[in-house]
């Protein structure tokens, strides 16, 4: 049996608002309320289950999307006036990345969680692509010096 992530609990100051934001920005069905959670189904067998929490420690959630979905989601990011970055350190503001021959962008949700949409999994372009993911480009550089 292949092991797959089924769900994860996401801390929120307002679970309904946070879940609605994710569903709306990604173009997913409205969240369902299954107390104490607001559940966003991101695939047939995976959900993000938002729960009200006193403190929210920002986390990172990345979503693999196809090219058309990327265009639609990125369109909403711009339409809603959200800040976005090409990198997780938020240094390349207003840019998208083209790592691994795909496209990716980072943006914040209302709780400060860093969301990411990518069209290619990390490392899928290998080390010979013109823009390998920085994690893999570093590895290639180290291997070449060995």
PyMOL commands that set and color helices and strands:
alter all, ss='L'
color gray80, all
select helices_A, chain A and resi 15-26+67-79+99-101+134-145
alter helices_A, ss='H'
color red, helices_A
select strands_A, chain A and resi 7-12+32-34+37-43+46-52+60-64+84-85+104-108+114-118
alter strands_A, ss='S'
color yellow, strands_A
deselect
rebuild
show_as cartoon
